[in-house]
Amino acid sequence: MTETATAPLTGKALLAKVKELSNLPRRERAKQCGYYTVTKNNQVRVNLTDFYDALLSARGIPLSPEAPKDGRGREPTYRVSVHQNGQIVIGATYTKAMNLKPGDEFEIRLGYKHIHLIQLGETDKKLTQEDVDSDESDEDLEDEE
């Protein structure tokens, strides 16, 4: 059994080879596509992890984000909690996403289980009766449960 290690297949060539070898076990498929190493004792070790990573990237599913993060902060959770003093703080991540500027004003409307913040100055839009009706229908659904 004299096998020489070749460069592992990637991209469309990998997909075609996997399709061609679909009747073989997964370890044998990975080995045939070049995803193996030979140890000092001449044992063949199949590298399934690299094989699956290459297969996913060939199908267009990236495993790691393309743009590296700067390592600062956390991902936004889209949840807030009420502080001991009764205030709710909306973080800078959310205000930047909404292109808000210091001094922007909002009308606060309380709904059932939610709060509407309506930005003023943007044609001073207000909640319509339809919005209020949808709040009441949410309340009716909760009562039925």
Stockholm file with secondary structure:
# STOCKHOLM 1.0

chainA/1-145         MTETATAPLTGKALLAKVKELSNLPRRERAKQCGYYTVTKNNQVRVNLTDFYDALLSARGIPLSPEAPKDGRGREPTYRVSVHQNGQIVIGATYTKAMNLKPGDEFEIRLGYKHIHLIQLGETDKKLTQEDVDSDESDEDLEDEE
#=GR chainA/1-145 SS CCCCCCCCCCHHHHHHHHHHTTTSCHHHHHHHTTCEEECTTSCEEECHHHHHHHHHHHTTCCSSCSSCCCSCSCCCCSCCCBCTTSCBCCCHHHHHHTTCCTTCCEEEEEETTEEEEEESSSTTCCCCHHHHHHHHHHHHHHHHC
#=GC SS_cons         CCCCCCCCCCHHHHHHHHHHTTTSCHHHHHHHTTCEEECTTSCEEECHHHHHHHHHHHTTCCSSCSSCCCSCSCCCCSCCCBCTTSCBCCCHHHHHHTTCCTTCCEEEEEETTEEEEEESSSTTCCCCHHHHHHHHHHHHHHHHC
//
